[in-house]
Amino acid sequence: MSLHGHVPPEPDLVQLLTPEGVRVSHPDFPLDISDDEIQALYRDLVLVRRFDAEATALQRQGELGLWASCLGQEAAQVGAGRALRTQDMAFPTYREHGVAWCRDVDPLTLLGMFRGVSLGGWNPNENNFNLYTIVIGAQTLHAVGYAMGVTRDGAVGTGEPDRDTAVLTFFGDGASSQGDVNEAMIWAAAGNLPVVFYCQNNQWAISEPVERQSKVPLFQRSAGFGFPGIRIDGNDVLACLAVTRMALDEARSGQGPTLIEAYTYRMGAHTTSDDPTRYRLSDELETWRLRDPIERVRAYLIRQAGAGQDFFDELEAESEALAVRVRAGCRALQDPSPLSVFDGVYAEMTEELAEQKAGYAEYLASFEDGAHQIDEPVASS
């Protein structure tokens, strides 16, 4: 059934795998998936969580300036990330480590910005994954602009599976209150653009609970813009995969935008500079631990798919190897050259910019050859 003819009953969530690890069906969102494919999704979830944990530890050790953990949100990200086709474009916030993993972005690339050796930003060669956006909600406007571009390039609704392109943009429940997000939805609706808005509702905008921001479920906001919205169990990787895949298919075929609200929970701090014990109860966290997105897949694999201990042991070894690479790779990241600030400003460097770069290079060289002297301060008598 098309999303554009479906309004889910409130407050039902689309769910295909229960917290106990039991497969369930949904009449509107069937998912044909093998146990081997579910094992692959489980691998994604485990390795993303291990990378995230190592990055958090690196920040605590002073190797990163800051880190935004995705603990508890792995299923929302991996399910959506695996729904993308090669030609699709993803526009994340600063927490979509699981989506980056699914796009084969090197985890060390993500650490660069938080270590201060990279400014992030646009990199068209990085697996159709725009690097992290710190300005809250701005990435939704970038996504809509990109969607306008692929539409005008004739890459929507052609019926060619390797050509038709969709755009997937991520934001949180807090960002849904930003003007940028609402403006992006207005433009997406007006242009019938191939963009899927993916809201990870993790219940907390730093210390502000979602119920203080919205009196109705967030997915219902799409009705005001004129396109469908749907709420899914954001801790169910199968539901996230099935619904996002359908929404992207409809976007590629020219049916316009969709809003997906992945109802999940931030099990850790907002960032490593945050102390969540100051504003939320421990009972709430324990309740959500019972809905852990990884444990439910593990339960299914053991009870229903017959996964053996060898599979889990091999994955643990792979997880440890990833951790070793991340720890060593982070410390080995090189500071950028001062002249690199001029690179990537334009697709082709302008004459004026080239002159500025040459002048700055000459200035830097003056320190190396001793031509530039710095006067010592004169001590007062």
C-alpha positions as CSV (number, residue, x, y, z in Angstrom):
1,M,0.0,0.0,0.0
2,S,1.2,3.5,-0.8
3,L,2.2,5.8,2.1
4,H,0.4,8.5,0.3
5,G,-2.9,6.8,1.0
6,H,-2.2,5.6,4.5
7,V,-2.7,7.4,7.8
8,P,-1.7,5.1,10.7
9,P,-4.0,5.0,13.8
10,E,-2.7,7.1,16.6
11,P,-0.8,6.2,18.8
12,D,0.1,2.9,17.0
13,L,3.7,2.5,15.8
14,V,4.7,0.4,12.8
15,Q,6.5,-2.5,14.3
16,L,7.9,-5.7,12.7
17,L,10.1,-7.0,15.5
18,T,8.9,-6.8,19.1
19,P,11.2,-5.9,22.1
20,E,11.1,-9.7,22.9
21,G,12.5,-10.5,19.5
22,V,9.4,-11.9,17.9
23,R,8.7,-11.2,14.2
24,V,5.2,-9.7,13.6
25,S,3.6,-8.6,10.3
26,H,2.0,-5.3,9.3
27,P,-0.6,-5.2,6.5
28,D,0.8,-2.1,4.9
29,F,4.5,-2.6,5.3
30,P,5.5,-6.2,4.4
31,L,9.2,-6.9,4.6
32,D,10.7,-9.8,2.6
33,I,14.0,-10.4,4.4
34,S,16.1,-13.5,5.1
35,D,17.7,-14.5,8.4
36,D,21.1,-13.9,6.8
37,E,20.1,-10.4,6.0
38,I,18.9,-9.9,9.6
39,Q,22.3,-11.2,10.8
40,A,23.9,-8.5,8.6
41,L,21.8,-5.9,10.2
42,Y,22.7,-7.2,13.6
43,R,26.4,-6.9,12.7
44,D,25.8,-3.2,11.7
45,L,24.1,-2.5,15.0
46,V,26.8,-4.1,17.1
47,L,29.7,-2.4,15.2
48,V,28.1,1.0,15.2
49,R,27.6,0.8,19.0
50,R,31.2,-0.3,19.5
51,F,32.5,2.6,17.4
52,D,30.3,5.0,19.3
53,A,31.5,3.7,22.7
54,E,35.1,4.0,21.6
55,A,34.6,7.6,20.5
56,T,32.9,8.5,23.8
57,A,35.9,7.0,25.6
58,L,38.3,8.9,23.4
59,Q,36.6,12.1,24.3
60,R,36.9,11.3,28.0
61,Q,40.6,10.7,27.5
62,G,41.0,14.2,25.9
63,E,41.5,12.9,22.3
64,L,38.3,14.5,21.1
65,G,36.9,17.9,21.9
66,L,33.3,16.6,22.0
67,W,31.2,13.6,21.0
68,A,27.5,13.2,20.3
69,S,26.6,9.6,21.1
70,C,23.9,7.6,19.2
71,L,23.5,5.0,22.0
72,G,20.0,3.6,21.8
73,Q,19.3,5.0,18.3
74,E,21.3,2.5,16.3
75,A,18.2,0.7,14.8
76,A,16.7,4.0,13.6
77,Q,19.9,4.8,11.8
78,V,20.9,1.5,10.4
79,G,17.4,0.7,9.2
80,A,17.2,4.0,7.4
81,G,20.7,3.8,6.1
82,R,20.3,0.3,4.6
83,A,17.1,1.6,2.8
84,L,19.2,3.9,0.6
85,R,20.3,3.1,-2.9
86,T,23.8,4.0,-4.2
87,Q,22.6,7.2,-6.0
88,D,20.5,8.5,-3.1
89,M,21.9,11.3,-1.0
90,A,21.8,11.5,2.9
91,F,22.0,14.7,4.9
92,P,22.6,14.0,8.6
93,T,22.9,16.1,11.7
94,Y,25.9,15.3,13.9
95,R,24.8,12.0,15.4
96,E,24.1,9.7,12.4
97,H,27.1,7.5,12.9
98,G,24.9,4.5,11.9
99,V,23.9,6.0,8.6
100,A,27.5,6.9,7.9
101,W,28.5,3.3,8.6
102,C,25.9,2.1,6.1
103,R,27.2,4.5,3.5
104,D,30.8,3.0,4.0
105,V,32.1,6.3,5.4
106,D,35.3,5.6,7.3
107,P,34.6,6.1,11.1
108,L,37.9,8.1,11.3
109,T,36.4,10.6,8.9
110,L,33.7,11.3,11.5
111,L,36.2,11.7,14.3
112,G,38.1,14.4,12.3
113,M,35.6,17.2,13.0
114,F,35.3,16.3,16.7
115,R,39.1,16.2,17.0
116,G,39.5,19.6,15.3
117,V,41.4,18.5,12.3
118,S,38.4,18.9,9.9
119,L,35.6,21.4,9.6
120,G,33.3,18.7,8.1
121,G,31.1,20.2,5.4
122,W,30.5,19.2,1.8
123,N,32.4,16.4,0.3
124,P,30.8,15.1,-2.9
125,N,33.1,12.1,-3.1
126,E,32.2,10.7,0.4
127,N,29.7,8.0,-0.6
128,N,26.7,10.3,-1.1
129,F,26.7,11.2,2.6
130,N,27.0,14.9,3.4
131,L,29.4,15.3,6.4
132,Y,27.9,16.5,9.7
133,T,25.9,19.7,10.1
134,I,26.2,21.4,13.5
135,V,23.7,24.2,12.8
136,I,20.5,22.7,14.1
137,G,18.1,21.9,11.3
138,A,20.1,23.5,8.5
139,Q,20.7,20.2,6.8
140,T,17.0,19.9,5.9
141,L,17.3,23.0,3.7
142,H,20.5,21.5,2.1
143,A,18.5,18.3,1.4
144,V,15.6,20.2,-0.2
145,G,18.0,22.1,-2.4
146,Y,19.7,18.9,-3.5
147,A,16.3,17.4,-4.2
148,M,15.4,20.3,-6.4
149,G,18.6,19.7,-8.3
150,V,18.0,16.0,-9.0
151,T,14.5,16.8,-10.0
152,R,15.7,19.4,-12.6
153,D,18.4,17.0,-13.7
154,G,15.6,14.5,-14.7
155,A,16.6,11.9,-12.1
156,V,13.1,11.4,-10.6
157,G,10.2,9.4,-12.0
158,T,12.0,8.0,-15.0
159,G,11.4,4.4,-14.1
160,E,15.1,3.6,-14.2
161,P,16.1,2.0,-10.9
162,D,19.7,3.0,-11.2
163,R,18.9,6.6,-12.1
164,D,15.9,7.7,-10.0
165,T,17.2,9.5,-6.9
166,A,15.8,10.2,-3.5
167,V,17.1,12.4,-0.7
168,L,17.0,11.4,3.0
169,T,17.5,14.0,5.7
170,F,17.8,13.5,9.4
171,F,16.9,15.7,12.4
172,G,15.8,15.3,16.0
173,D,12.6,16.2,17.9
174,G,14.3,19.4,19.1
175,A,15.2,20.5,15.6
176,S,11.5,20.0,14.5
177,S,10.9,23.3,16.3
178,Q,13.4,25.1,14.1
179,G,12.3,27.4,11.3
180,D,14.7,25.8,8.9
181,V,13.0,22.5,9.2
182,N,9.5,23.9,8.6
183,E,10.7,26.0,5.7
184,A,12.3,22.9,4.2
185,M,9.0,21.1,4.4
186,I,7.2,24.0,2.8
187,W,9.6,23.9,-0.2
188,A,9.5,20.1,-0.4
189,A,5.7,20.1,-0.6
190,A,5.5,23.0,-3.0
191,G,7.9,21.4,-5.4
192,N,6.7,17.8,-4.8
193,L,10.4,17.0,-4.2
194,P,11.9,13.5,-3.7
195,V,12.9,14.0,-0.1
196,V,12.1,11.9,3.0
197,F,12.3,13.8,6.3
198,Y,13.4,11.4,9.0
199,C,12.9,12.6,12.6
200,Q,14.6,10.6,15.3
201,N,12.4,11.4,18.2
202,N,14.7,10.4,21.1
203,Q,12.4,12.2,23.6
204,W,14.8,14.9,24.7
205,A,16.0,18.1,23.0
206,I,19.0,18.3,25.3
207,S,17.1,18.9,28.6
208,E,13.7,19.7,27.1
209,P,11.2,16.8,26.8
210,V,9.3,16.5,23.5
211,E,5.9,17.0,25.1
212,R,6.8,20.6,25.9
213,Q,7.5,21.2,22.2
214,S,4.5,19.6,20.6
215,K,1.0,18.8,21.7
216,V,0.5,16.3,19.0
217,P,2.7,13.4,17.7
218,L,5.4,14.9,15.5
219,F,4.5,12.8,12.5
220,Q,1.1,14.5,12.3
221,R,2.8,17.8,11.5
222,S,3.2,16.7,7.9
223,A,-0.5,17.0,7.3
224,G,-0.2,20.8,7.6
225,F,2.3,20.8,4.7
226,G,0.3,18.5,2.6
227,F,2.2,15.2,2.5
228,P,2.0,12.0,4.5
229,G,3.6,11.3,7.9
230,I,4.1,8.0,9.8
231,R,5.4,7.0,13.1
232,I,7.5,3.9,13.5
233,D,9.1,2.0,16.3
234,G,12.6,3.5,16.1
235,N,14.1,0.7,18.1
236,D,12.9,-1.9,15.5
237,V,15.5,-2.1,12.7
238,L,13.1,-4.0,10.5
239,A,10.3,-1.5,10.7
240,C,12.8,1.4,10.1
241,L,14.1,-0.5,7.0
242,A,10.7,-1.3,5.6
243,V,9.0,2.1,6.0
244,T,12.0,4.1,4.9
245,R,12.5,1.9,1.9
246,M,8.9,2.5,0.8
247,A,9.1,6.2,1.4
248,L,12.3,6.5,-0.6
249,D,10.7,4.4,-3.4
250,E,7.8,6.8,-3.6
251,A,10.0,9.8,-3.6
252,R,12.1,8.4,-6.5
253,S,8.9,7.7,-8.5
254,G,7.8,11.3,-8.2
255,Q,5.2,11.0,-5.5
256,G,6.8,13.6,-3.3
257,P,8.0,14.0,0.3
258,T,7.2,11.9,3.4
259,L,7.8,12.6,7.1
260,I,8.9,9.6,9.2
261,E,9.0,9.9,13.0
262,A,11.2,7.2,14.4
263,Y,10.1,6.9,18.0
264,T,13.3,6.0,19.9
265,Y,15.2,7.0,23.0
266,R,18.6,8.6,23.7
267,M,20.1,6.3,26.3
268,G,23.2,8.4,26.8
269,A,23.9,12.1,27.2
270,H,23.0,14.6,24.5
271,T,26.8,15.1,24.1
272,T,29.8,14.5,26.3
273,S,29.3,18.0,27.8
274,D,25.8,17.0,29.0
275,D,24.7,15.4,32.3
276,P,21.3,13.8,31.7
277,T,20.9,12.9,35.4
278,R,20.1,16.5,36.1
279,Y,16.8,16.4,34.1
280,R,15.5,12.9,33.7
281,L,14.7,10.0,36.0
282,S,16.7,6.8,36.1
283,D,13.4,4.8,35.9
284,E,12.8,6.2,32.5
285,L,16.1,5.0,31.2
286,E,15.6,1.6,32.7
287,T,12.2,1.3,30.9
288,W,13.8,2.0,27.6
289,R,16.7,-0.4,28.2
290,L,14.1,-3.2,28.0
291,R,13.5,-2.0,24.4
292,D,17.2,-2.1,23.4
293,P,17.4,-2.2,19.6
294,I,20.3,-4.6,19.6
295,E,19.0,-7.1,22.2
296,R,15.7,-7.7,20.4
297,V,17.6,-8.7,17.2
298,R,19.9,-10.9,19.2
299,A,16.9,-12.6,20.8
300,Y,15.4,-13.2,17.4
301,L,18.6,-14.7,15.9
302,I,19.0,-17.0,18.9
303,R,15.4,-18.2,19.3
304,Q,14.1,-18.1,15.8
305,A,17.0,-18.1,13.3
306,G,19.2,-20.6,15.2
307,A,22.3,-18.4,15.1
308,G,25.2,-20.3,16.7
309,Q,27.7,-19.0,19.2
310,D,30.4,-19.0,16.5
311,F,28.6,-16.1,14.8
312,F,28.5,-14.0,17.9
313,D,32.2,-14.9,18.8
314,E,33.3,-13.8,15.3
315,L,31.4,-10.6,15.6
316,E,32.9,-9.9,19.0
317,A,36.4,-10.3,17.5
318,E,35.5,-8.0,14.6
319,S,34.2,-5.5,17.1
320,E,37.4,-5.5,19.1
321,A,39.5,-5.1,15.9
322,L,37.4,-2.1,15.0
323,A,38.0,-0.6,18.4
324,V,41.7,-1.0,18.1
325,R,41.7,0.7,14.7
326,V,39.6,3.6,15.9
327,R,41.8,4.2,18.9
328,A,45.0,4.2,17.0
329,G,43.6,6.0,14.0
330,C,42.1,8.8,16.0
331,R,45.5,9.6,17.7
332,A,47.2,9.4,14.3
333,L,44.9,12.0,12.6
334,Q,47.1,14.8,11.2
335,D,46.5,18.5,11.7
336,P,45.6,20.1,8.4
337,S,48.0,22.4,6.5
338,P,47.2,26.1,7.1
339,L,47.0,26.5,3.4
340,S,44.2,24.0,3.1
341,V,41.7,26.6,4.3
342,F,41.7,27.8,0.7
343,D,40.8,24.4,-0.7
344,G,37.2,23.5,-1.5
345,V,36.0,27.1,-1.3
346,Y,34.9,26.9,-5.0
347,A,34.8,24.0,-7.4
348,E,37.6,25.8,-9.3
349,M,39.9,28.2,-7.5
350,T,39.4,31.8,-8.6
351,E,42.3,34.2,-9.5
352,E,41.6,36.3,-6.5
353,L,41.6,33.3,-4.1
354,A,44.8,32.0,-5.7
355,E,46.5,35.4,-5.0
356,Q,45.3,35.2,-1.4
357,K,46.7,31.7,-1.0
358,A,50.0,32.7,-2.5
359,G,50.3,35.7,-0.2
360,Y,49.5,33.6,2.8
361,A,52.0,31.0,1.8
362,E,54.7,33.7,1.5
363,Y,53.7,35.0,5.0
364,L,54.1,31.5,6.5
365,A,57.4,31.0,4.8
366,S,58.7,34.1,6.4
367,F,58.6,32.4,9.7
368,E,60.6,29.4,8.4
369,D,63.5,31.5,7.0
370,G,63.6,33.9,9.9
371,A,62.6,37.0,7.9
372,H,59.6,37.6,10.1
373,Q,60.6,38.9,13.5
374,I,58.3,39.1,16.6
375,D,59.3,41.8,19.0
376,E,59.6,40.7,22.6
377,P,57.4,42.6,25.1
378,V,59.3,45.2,27.1
379,A,59.2,44.6,30.8
380,S,57.8,47.6,32.8
381,S,60.2,49.2,35.3
